[in-house]
Amino acid sequence: MKISGGIAPPSIEWAVVAPEFPPAPGGVSDYTALVAKGLASEGDAVRVFFPGSGELANRSGSPRLVPLERGLGLAGLALVLKQLVELPRDARVLLQYAPHAFGYKGLNFPFVKLLSSFTRNPLDVMFHEVAYPSSPENSIGRRVLSAVQFEMAHSIAKRADRVFVSADAWRPLIECSVRKSTSISWLPVPSNLPVVVPPEDRAAARRMLGEHRNMVLGHFGTFAPGLVGFLSASLPSLLTADSGRACVLMGRGAGAFRDILISGAPSIGDQLVALEGCSAQELARVISACDIMLQPYPDGVSGRRSTIMAALALGVPAVTTSGRLSESLWETSGGVVLSPADSYKKFAPAVEELLRDPIARVRLGQAGKKLYQSTFDVSHTVRRLRQI
């Protein structure tokens, strides 16, 4: 499957270094696999270095997997550096950067320092996150964590030949460190789920959720504390307003959050469905069967949120939040309904208004899918990486 159109650039050799890779769960894991496959489909030679068991190694094929059984400590990094030295000079190293994912409780400074010091090849860095946020309200331990992680980010940014950021808000955090010749580009993440669901699969998922339901809401995520406040404040009122409504919760922690909701509002128990441990295909089917996806984020929707991308790619209307990390296109594109990230109270009314307007839902789903295809699809990611 060729991703780019027209005449493709010459093939490129890549050494992708990532803190996680399937079957390990996580957004960076899924993203790395998707991008590595996309680059390989363009004819590039791709090797992926990641912490994992030797059972995952494939000695042929593309992308070629190089699991590091000793992780990303000094022993694992020594193996990476040994193989990088053997690469042609024009081969590119692509680092998937998320400081908390490198181990050592988010303080793996030796890994960053050694990689930036000994890598002779062109280095591209994709910042999924930069560092733990700095705040005077943080505990001493978290202030230390923030300071070390910012130093880690600055160290690798100084060495990078190209820097990519998943959220444009990361740009000012690192632009003081990069060289004048180094570009910083916004590279939003694509959906890590299938973007096409056959109609019969969607119909089967809808039946599973209950044929008697006149409206199905959905949420896909990890149910982090900062996020669930919106859902806790919104779902009980949205569901009690109409017994024909249901909500399906998808992702790690869905069952525990369902129990919390029911403990506070027992009457909505039969309107809540929790799904955990589903395959990507299963998740895509269920999301496609939802009438509206509820995807609030405490810092605002941004290009780093693969969970909103899943809804957009499948053409499902989404209500989300606008906050400090949100890029301007979320406001101007008309692809989502936005509610302020600093107010739980305004989220449910925004959902309710959309529930009552079927024409608006159809238009929103279409606009969201168009936004995804024009801006977020993995083909754009691969093309940008290959434009050297």
C-alpha positions as CSV (number, residue, x, y, z in Angstrom):
1,M,0.0,0.0,0.0
2,K,1.5,3.3,-1.1
3,I,0.7,6.3,1.0
4,S,2.1,9.2,-0.9
5,G,0.8,10.3,-4.3
6,G,2.7,11.3,-7.4
7,I,6.5,10.6,-7.6
8,A,7.8,9.4,-4.3
9,P,11.1,10.6,-2.9
10,P,14.0,8.2,-3.0
11,S,13.9,5.5,-0.3
12,I,15.2,6.4,3.1
13,E,16.8,4.3,5.8
14,W,15.3,4.8,9.2
15,A,16.3,3.8,12.7
16,V,13.2,4.4,14.9
17,V,13.9,4.5,18.6
18,A,10.8,4.3,20.8
19,P,10.0,3.7,24.5
20,E,7.2,1.3,23.6
21,F,5.8,-0.8,20.8
22,P,3.0,-3.3,20.4
23,P,1.9,-5.5,22.1
24,A,2.8,-3.0,24.8
25,P,-0.2,-0.7,25.3
26,G,-0.1,3.1,24.9
27,G,-0.5,5.9,22.4
28,V,3.2,6.1,21.6
29,S,3.3,2.4,21.0
30,D,0.4,2.5,18.6
31,Y,1.7,5.6,16.9
32,T,5.2,4.1,16.4
33,A,3.8,1.0,14.8
34,L,1.6,3.0,12.5
35,V,4.3,5.4,11.3
36,A,6.9,2.6,10.9
37,K,4.4,0.6,8.7
38,G,3.7,3.8,6.7
39,L,7.3,4.5,6.1
40,A,8.0,0.9,5.1
41,S,5.0,1.0,2.7
42,E,6.8,3.8,0.8
43,G,9.8,1.6,0.2
44,D,11.9,2.9,3.1
45,A,14.1,0.5,5.1
46,V,12.8,0.8,8.7
47,R,14.3,-0.7,11.9
48,V,12.4,-0.1,15.2
49,F,14.3,-0.3,18.5
50,F,12.1,-0.7,21.6
51,P,12.1,-2.3,25.0
52,G,10.7,-5.8,24.6
53,S,11.2,-9.5,24.5
54,G,13.4,-11.2,21.9
55,E,10.4,-13.2,20.9
56,L,9.1,-10.1,19.1
57,A,12.2,-9.9,16.8
58,N,11.7,-10.4,13.1
59,R,14.9,-10.9,11.2
60,S,13.4,-10.0,7.9
61,G,10.5,-8.0,6.6
62,S,9.8,-4.3,7.1
63,P,9.6,-2.7,9.4
64,R,12.3,-4.8,11.1
65,L,11.8,-5.1,14.8
66,V,14.8,-4.9,17.2
67,P,13.5,-5.5,20.8
68,L,15.8,-4.5,23.6
69,E,15.5,-7.1,26.3
70,R,17.4,-4.9,28.8
71,G,15.2,-1.9,28.1
72,L,16.5,1.6,27.6
73,G,19.0,1.6,30.4
74,L,22.8,1.7,29.7
75,A,22.9,-1.9,28.4
76,G,20.0,-1.4,26.0
77,L,21.3,1.9,24.8
78,A,24.7,0.4,24.2
79,L,23.1,-2.1,21.8
80,V,21.2,0.7,20.0
81,L,24.4,2.8,19.6
82,K,26.4,-0.2,18.3
83,Q,23.9,-0.7,15.5
84,L,23.5,3.0,14.8
85,V,27.2,3.2,14.1
86,E,26.9,0.6,11.4
87,L,24.2,2.6,9.6
88,P,25.0,4.6,6.4
89,R,25.8,8.2,7.1
90,D,22.5,9.4,5.5
91,A,20.3,7.0,7.5
92,R,18.0,8.9,9.8
93,V,17.3,8.3,13.5
94,L,13.8,9.0,14.5
95,L,13.2,9.3,18.2
96,Q,9.7,9.0,19.6
97,Y,10.0,11.2,22.7
98,A,7.8,10.9,25.8
99,P,9.9,11.4,28.9
100,H,7.8,9.4,31.3
101,A,7.9,6.4,29.0
102,F,11.7,5.9,29.1
103,G,11.7,4.3,32.6
104,Y,13.7,5.4,35.6
105,K,10.5,7.0,36.9
106,G,10.7,9.6,34.1
107,L,14.2,10.6,35.0
108,N,16.2,8.6,32.4
109,F,18.7,11.5,31.7
110,P,21.5,9.1,30.7
111,F,19.5,7.7,27.8
112,V,18.8,11.1,26.4
113,K,22.4,12.4,27.0
114,L,24.1,9.4,25.4
115,L,21.8,9.2,22.4
116,S,22.3,12.9,21.7
117,S,26.1,12.7,22.2
118,F,26.9,9.6,20.2
119,T,24.5,9.5,17.3
120,R,26.3,10.6,14.2
121,N,23.4,10.3,11.9
122,P,20.7,13.0,11.2
123,L,18.4,13.0,14.2
124,D,14.6,13.7,14.1
125,V,12.7,14.0,17.3
126,M,9.0,13.7,17.7
127,F,7.9,15.3,21.0
128,H,4.7,13.5,22.1
129,E,5.2,15.4,25.3
130,V,8.0,17.6,26.6
131,A,8.1,17.5,30.3
132,Y,6.0,17.3,33.5
133,P,4.5,20.8,33.8
134,S,6.3,23.3,35.9
135,S,4.3,25.0,38.6
136,P,5.0,26.7,42.0
137,E,2.1,24.6,43.4
138,N,4.0,21.3,42.7
139,S,5.6,19.3,45.5
140,I,9.4,19.4,45.7
141,G,9.6,16.0,44.2
142,R,7.5,17.0,41.2
143,R,9.5,20.2,40.8
144,V,12.6,18.1,40.6
145,L,10.9,15.8,38.1
146,S,9.9,18.8,36.0
147,A,13.3,20.4,36.0
148,V,15.1,17.2,35.0
149,Q,12.6,16.4,32.3
150,F,13.0,19.9,30.8
151,E,16.7,19.5,30.8
152,M,16.3,16.2,29.1
153,A,14.1,17.8,26.4
154,H,16.5,20.7,25.9
155,S,19.5,18.3,25.6
156,I,17.9,16.2,22.8
157,A,16.4,19.3,21.1
158,K,19.9,20.9,20.8
159,R,21.1,17.8,19.0
160,A,18.1,17.4,16.7
161,D,18.2,18.2,13.0
162,R,14.4,18.3,12.8
163,V,11.9,18.7,15.7
164,F,8.2,17.7,15.5
165,V,5.6,18.4,18.2
166,S,2.3,16.6,18.6
167,A,0.7,19.8,20.2
168,D,1.7,23.2,18.8
169,A,1.7,24.4,22.5
170,W,5.0,22.4,22.9
171,R,6.8,24.7,20.4
172,P,7.7,27.6,22.8
173,L,8.9,25.1,25.4
174,I,11.8,23.9,23.3
175,E,12.4,26.6,20.6
176,C,15.0,28.3,22.8
177,S,17.1,25.1,22.7
178,V,17.2,24.2,19.0
179,R,19.8,25.4,16.6
180,K,18.9,28.1,14.1
181,S,19.1,25.6,11.3
182,T,16.6,23.2,13.0
183,S,13.0,23.4,12.1
184,I,10.1,22.9,14.5
185,S,6.9,21.6,12.9
186,W,3.5,20.6,14.2
187,L,2.9,17.0,13.5
188,P,-0.4,15.9,15.0
189,V,-1.0,12.2,15.6
190,P,-3.4,10.2,13.5
191,S,-6.0,7.7,14.7
192,N,-4.6,4.5,15.9
193,L,-7.8,2.6,15.0
194,P,-9.1,1.5,11.6
195,V,-10.6,4.4,9.8
196,V,-13.1,2.4,7.8
197,V,-15.9,0.2,9.3
198,P,-18.2,-1.9,7.0
199,P,-21.9,-1.0,7.4
200,E,-22.7,-4.5,8.5
201,D,-20.1,-4.3,11.3
202,R,-21.5,-1.0,12.5
203,A,-25.0,-2.5,12.5
204,A,-23.8,-5.5,14.5
205,A,-22.2,-3.1,17.1
206,R,-25.4,-1.1,17.4
207,R,-27.4,-4.2,18.1
208,M,-24.9,-5.2,20.8
209,L,-25.4,-1.8,22.4
210,G,-29.1,-2.3,22.4
211,E,-31.5,-2.0,19.5
212,H,-34.1,-0.3,21.7
213,R,-31.7,2.6,22.4
214,N,-32.7,5.8,20.5
215,M,-29.3,7.5,21.2
216,V,-25.9,6.1,22.0
217,L,-23.2,8.2,23.5
218,G,-19.6,7.1,23.7
219,H,-16.2,7.9,25.3
220,F,-12.8,6.4,24.4
221,G,-9.9,7.0,26.7
222,T,-7.9,6.0,29.8
223,F,-10.2,7.7,32.3
224,A,-7.5,9.8,33.9
225,P,-8.5,11.8,37.0
226,G,-8.5,15.2,35.2
227,L,-10.8,14.0,32.5
228,V,-13.4,12.0,34.3
229,G,-14.7,15.1,36.1
230,F,-16.4,16.2,32.9
231,L,-18.0,12.8,32.5
232,S,-19.0,12.5,36.1
233,A,-20.7,15.9,35.9
234,S,-22.4,15.3,32.6
235,L,-23.4,11.6,32.1
236,P,-25.9,11.2,35.0
237,S,-28.0,14.2,33.8
238,L,-27.7,13.2,30.1
239,L,-28.9,9.7,30.8
240,T,-31.6,10.4,33.3
241,A,-33.1,12.9,30.9
242,D,-34.1,10.0,28.6
243,S,-34.1,6.3,29.5
244,G,-33.7,5.4,25.8
245,R,-30.2,6.8,25.9
246,A,-27.1,4.7,26.6
247,C,-23.4,5.4,27.0
248,V,-20.5,3.1,26.1
249,L,-17.2,3.6,28.0
250,M,-14.2,2.3,26.2
251,G,-10.6,1.9,27.3
252,R,-8.5,1.0,30.3
253,G,-10.4,1.8,33.5
254,A,-13.8,1.9,31.9
255,G,-15.2,-0.7,34.3
256,A,-14.0,1.0,37.4
257,F,-15.4,4.3,36.2
258,R,-18.8,2.8,35.4
259,D,-18.9,1.5,39.0
260,I,-18.2,5.0,40.3
261,L,-21.0,6.5,38.2
262,I,-23.5,3.9,39.3
263,S,-22.6,4.3,42.9
264,G,-23.7,7.9,42.6
265,A,-26.6,7.3,40.3
266,P,-27.9,3.7,40.6
267,S,-30.8,4.4,38.2
268,I,-28.5,4.7,35.2
269,G,-26.8,1.3,35.7
270,D,-28.5,-0.4,32.7
271,Q,-27.7,2.5,30.5
272,L,-23.9,2.2,30.9
273,V,-21.7,-0.3,29.1
274,A,-18.0,-0.6,29.8
275,L,-15.6,-2.2,27.3
276,E,-12.0,-3.0,28.1
277,G,-9.3,-5.2,26.4
278,C,-10.9,-4.8,23.0
279,S,-9.0,-5.0,19.7
280,A,-8.6,-1.9,17.6
281,Q,-11.1,-3.4,15.1
282,E,-13.7,-3.9,17.9
283,L,-13.2,-0.4,19.2
284,A,-13.6,1.1,15.7
285,R,-16.9,-0.8,15.2
286,V,-18.3,0.4,18.5
287,I,-17.3,4.0,18.0
288,S,-18.8,4.0,14.5
289,A,-22.1,2.8,16.1
290,C,-22.2,5.8,18.5
291,D,-24.4,8.9,17.8
292,I,-22.0,11.3,19.6
293,M,-18.6,10.8,21.1
294,L,-17.9,12.7,24.3
295,Q,-14.1,13.5,24.4
296,P,-13.3,16.2,26.9
297,Y,-9.7,17.0,27.9
298,P,-8.7,19.1,30.9
299,D,-6.1,21.0,28.9
300,G,-8.2,21.2,25.8
301,V,-8.3,19.2,22.6
302,S,-5.1,19.2,20.6
303,G,-3.1,17.3,17.9
304,R,-1.7,15.0,20.5
305,R,-5.0,13.3,21.3
306,S,-5.4,10.1,19.3
307,T,-8.7,9.4,21.0
308,I,-10.5,12.4,19.4
309,M,-8.9,11.3,16.1
310,A,-10.7,8.0,16.2
311,A,-14.1,9.7,16.3
312,L,-13.2,12.2,13.5
313,A,-11.8,9.5,11.2
314,L,-15.0,7.5,11.5
315,G,-17.2,10.5,10.9
316,V,-18.8,10.4,14.4
317,P,-19.9,13.8,15.8
318,A,-17.7,14.8,18.7
319,V,-18.1,17.2,21.6
320,T,-14.8,18.1,23.2
321,T,-13.1,21.0,25.1
322,S,-11.1,24.1,24.2
323,G,-8.2,24.9,26.5
324,R,-4.6,26.1,26.8
325,L,-3.2,23.4,24.5
326,S,-5.8,23.7,21.8
327,E,-4.7,24.8,18.3
328,S,-6.7,27.4,16.5
329,L,-8.0,25.1,13.8
330,W,-10.3,23.4,16.3
331,E,-12.2,26.6,16.5
332,T,-12.1,27.5,12.8
333,S,-12.7,24.2,11.2
334,G,-16.2,23.4,12.4
335,G,-15.2,19.8,12.8
336,V,-16.1,19.5,16.5
337,V,-18.4,21.1,19.1
338,L,-16.3,22.9,21.6
339,S,-17.0,23.5,25.3
340,P,-14.6,25.5,27.6
341,A,-12.1,23.2,29.4
342,D,-12.4,25.3,32.6
343,S,-16.1,24.5,33.1
344,Y,-17.7,21.2,33.8
345,K,-21.2,22.8,33.8
346,K,-21.1,23.8,30.2
347,F,-20.2,20.4,28.8
348,A,-23.6,18.6,29.2
349,P,-25.6,21.5,27.7
350,A,-23.4,21.4,24.6
351,V,-24.0,17.6,24.3
352,E,-27.8,18.0,24.9
353,E,-28.1,20.7,22.2
354,L,-26.4,18.3,19.7
355,L,-28.6,15.4,20.8
356,R,-31.7,17.4,19.9
357,D,-30.5,18.4,16.4
358,P,-30.1,15.4,14.0
359,I,-29.2,17.7,11.0
360,A,-26.4,19.3,13.0
361,R,-25.1,15.8,14.0
362,V,-24.9,14.8,10.3
363,R,-23.1,18.0,9.3
364,L,-20.7,17.8,12.2
365,G,-19.8,14.2,11.5
366,Q,-19.1,15.0,7.9
367,A,-17.1,18.1,8.8
368,G,-15.1,16.1,11.4
369,K,-14.2,13.4,8.8
370,K,-13.2,16.0,6.3
371,L,-10.9,17.7,8.9
372,Y,-9.3,14.4,9.7
373,Q,-8.7,13.5,6.1
374,S,-7.2,16.9,5.3
375,T,-5.1,17.3,8.4
376,F,-4.6,14.3,10.6
377,D,-4.5,11.1,8.4
378,V,-1.3,9.1,8.7
379,S,-0.5,9.8,5.1
380,H,0.3,13.4,6.1
381,T,2.6,12.2,8.9
382,V,4.5,9.9,6.5
383,R,4.8,12.6,3.8
384,R,6.1,15.2,6.3
385,L,8.7,12.9,7.7
386,R,9.9,12.0,4.2
387,Q,10.2,15.6,3.1
388,I,13.9,16.0,3.8
